[in-house]
């Protein structure tokens, strides 16, 4: 929806501002050693950053209707969109509108490993609905189905940010939580006071 697009534009603007700020910092630190001519080069760097952010936005736009599917096997006589449609009808209670011509197997064949799939839907709303329904796969009795995961089709920058966030959450969970008023904590001891005065 419009709210989501506005939020994504705001994030892209923040990324652009952060990169330009980094370049400005480099310009100030290099000015003393480089001297004249640095300003024009810095303008070129800014233009490169703007192009990178614009390319990121275009890449993100192309992926809005996609998901990546892990753990869903495909037979040699079937196709990505057919197998995924069967999964939706059997376990997600729906038959989403899919763009078959854009669906594909992502990974190269590796013995003993199920390749990931890219599934493209007719709309962003359908994609969001399927991602939400996909959480119910964790509750299925069939272990093979429980091992199927549906994820957004992220850009490299988004994937890096998501990975860093997962690492941050793991580190936070691994840290011991301080316990107040623990009965097992020994009471502090103090030296005996003296009534004598100096």
C-alpha positions as CSV (number, residue, x, y, z in Angstrom):
1,X,0.0,0.0,0.0
2,X,0.9,3.7,-0.1
3,X,2.0,3.6,3.6
4,X,4.5,0.8,2.9
5,X,5.9,2.6,-0.1
6,X,6.3,5.8,1.8
7,X,8.1,3.9,4.5
8,X,10.4,2.3,2.0
9,X,11.1,5.7,0.3
10,X,12.0,7.1,3.8
11,X,14.5,4.3,4.4
12,X,16.1,4.8,1.0
13,X,16.4,8.6,1.8
14,X,18.1,7.7,5.1
15,X,20.5,5.4,3.3
16,X,21.3,8.2,0.8
17,X,21.8,10.7,3.6
18,X,24.1,8.3,5.5
19,X,26.3,7.6,2.5
20,X,26.6,11.3,1.7
21,X,27.5,12.0,5.3
22,X,30.2,9.4,5.0
23,X,31.5,11.0,1.9
24,X,31.5,14.4,3.5
25,X,33.5,13.0,6.4
26,X,36.0,11.6,3.9
27,X,36.2,15.0,2.2
28,X,37.0,16.9,5.4
29,X,39.6,14.3,6.5
30,X,41.2,14.3,3.1
31,X,41.2,18.0,2.4
32,X,44.3,18.7,4.5
33,X,46.4,16.1,2.5
34,X,44.9,16.3,-0.9
35,X,44.2,20.0,-1.3
36,X,42.7,21.4,-4.5
37,X,40.6,19.3,-6.8
38,X,39.0,17.2,-4.0
39,X,35.7,19.0,-4.3
40,X,35.0,17.9,-7.8
41,X,35.9,14.3,-7.0
42,X,33.6,14.4,-4.0
43,X,30.8,15.5,-6.3
44,X,31.5,12.5,-8.5
45,X,31.3,10.2,-5.4
46,X,28.0,11.8,-4.5
47,X,26.6,11.1,-8.0
48,X,27.8,7.5,-7.7
49,X,26.0,7.1,-4.4
50,X,22.8,8.6,-5.8
51,X,23.0,6.1,-8.7
52,X,23.6,3.2,-6.3
53,X,20.5,4.2,-4.2
54,X,18.4,4.6,-7.4
55,X,19.6,1.1,-8.6
56,X,18.7,-0.3,-5.2
57,X,15.2,1.2,-5.4
58,X,14.7,-0.3,-8.9
59,X,15.9,-3.7,-7.7
60,X,13.6,-3.5,-4.7
61,X,10.6,-2.6,-6.9
62,X,11.2,-5.6,-9.2
63,X,11.2,-7.9,-6.1
64,X,8.0,-6.6,-4.5
65,X,5.8,-9.4,-5.9
66,X,8.4,-12.2,-5.3
67,X,9.1,-14.7,-2.6
68,X,11.8,-17.3,-2.3
69,X,10.8,-20.8,-1.3
70,X,13.2,-23.2,0.4
71,X,12.7,-26.9,0.9
72,X,10.0,-27.6,-1.7
73,X,11.1,-30.4,-4.0
74,X,10.2,-30.4,-7.7
75,X,10.1,-33.4,-9.9
76,X,11.6,-33.4,-13.4
77,X,8.2,-33.5,-14.9
78,X,6.8,-30.5,-12.9
79,X,7.6,-26.8,-12.6
80,X,8.0,-24.2,-9.8
81,X,4.6,-22.6,-10.1
82,X,2.7,-25.9,-10.3
83,X,4.4,-27.4,-7.2
84,X,3.9,-24.1,-5.2
85,X,0.3,-23.9,-6.2
86,X,-0.2,-27.5,-5.0
87,X,1.4,-26.6,-1.7
88,X,-0.9,-23.6,-1.3
89,X,-4.0,-25.6,-2.0
90,X,-3.0,-28.5,0.3
91,X,-1.6,-26.6,3.3
92,X,-2.3,-22.8,3.0
93,X,-6.0,-23.0,2.1
94,X,-5.8,-20.8,-1.0
95,X,-4.9,-20.8,-4.7
96,X,-3.0,-17.5,-5.3
97,X,-2.7,-15.8,-8.7
98,X,0.8,-16.5,-9.9
99,X,2.8,-15.2,-12.9
100,X,4.2,-18.6,-14.1
101,X,6.5,-17.0,-16.7
102,X,8.5,-15.3,-13.9
103,X,8.7,-18.3,-11.6
104,X,12.0,-20.3,-11.7
105,X,14.4,-22.5,-9.9
106,X,17.1,-20.3,-8.4
107,X,19.9,-22.6,-7.4
108,X,22.0,-24.9,-9.6
109,X,21.3,-28.7,-9.0
110,X,23.3,-30.1,-6.2
111,X,23.0,-33.8,-5.2
112,X,21.1,-34.2,-1.9
113,X,20.0,-30.6,-1.8
114,X,16.6,-29.1,-2.7
115,X,17.1,-26.0,-4.8
116,X,15.3,-22.7,-3.9
117,X,12.4,-21.4,-6.0
118,X,11.5,-17.9,-7.0
119,X,7.7,-17.4,-7.1
120,X,6.2,-14.3,-8.6
121,X,2.6,-13.2,-7.8
122,X,0.1,-11.0,-9.6
123,X,0.2,-8.4,-6.8
124,X,2.1,-7.3,-3.8
125,X,-1.0,-8.0,-1.6
126,X,-1.1,-11.6,-2.7
127,X,2.6,-11.9,-1.8
128,X,2.1,-10.4,1.6
129,X,-0.9,-12.7,2.2
130,X,1.1,-15.8,1.3
131,X,4.0,-14.8,3.5
132,X,1.6,-14.5,6.4
133,X,-0.1,-17.8,5.7
134,X,3.4,-19.4,5.4
135,X,3.9,-19.2,9.1
136,X,1.2,-21.9,9.6
137,X,3.6,-24.5,7.9
138,X,5.5,-24.7,11.2
139,X,2.3,-26.3,12.7
140,X,1.9,-29.1,10.1
141,X,2.4,-32.7,11.2
142,X,4.3,-33.6,8.1
143,X,8.0,-33.0,8.9
144,X,8.8,-32.5,5.1
145,X,6.2,-29.7,4.9
146,X,7.5,-28.1,8.2
147,X,10.9,-27.8,6.5
148,X,9.5,-25.6,3.8
149,X,10.1,-21.9,4.3
150,X,8.7,-18.9,2.5
151,X,10.7,-15.7,2.6
152,X,10.6,-12.2,0.9
153,X,12.9,-11.8,-2.2
154,X,15.3,-9.3,-0.6
155,X,17.9,-7.2,-2.3
156,X,21.6,-7.6,-1.3
157,X,21.4,-4.6,1.0
158,X,18.1,-5.8,2.6
159,X,19.6,-9.3,3.0
160,X,22.7,-7.9,4.7
161,X,20.5,-5.7,7.1
162,X,18.3,-8.7,7.9
163,X,21.4,-10.9,8.6
164,X,22.9,-8.2,10.9
165,X,19.5,-7.9,12.7
166,X,19.4,-11.7,13.3
167,X,22.9,-11.7,14.7
168,X,22.0,-8.8,17.0
169,X,19.0,-10.7,18.3
170,X,21.0,-13.8,18.9
171,X,23.6,-11.9,20.8
172,X,20.9,-10.2,22.9
173,X,19.3,-13.6,23.7
174,X,22.6,-15.1,24.6
175,X,23.4,-12.4,27.2
176,X,22.4,-13.4,30.8
177,X,19.5,-11.3,32.2
178,X,20.4,-9.6,35.5
179,X,18.3,-10.8,38.4
180,X,17.4,-8.5,41.1
181,X,16.8,-9.5,44.8
182,X,18.1,-13.0,44.1
183,X,17.9,-15.0,47.3
184,X,21.1,-16.8,46.4
185,X,23.1,-13.6,46.3
186,X,25.1,-13.3,49.5
187,X,24.5,-10.1,51.6
188,X,27.4,-7.6,51.5
189,X,29.7,-7.5,54.5
190,X,31.2,-4.4,55.9
191,X,34.2,-3.9,58.3
192,X,33.3,-3.4,61.9
193,X,33.0,0.3,62.8
194,X,35.2,1.8,65.4
195,X,34.0,4.2,68.1
196,X,37.5,5.8,68.5
197,X,38.1,9.2,67.1
198,X,41.3,10.6,65.7
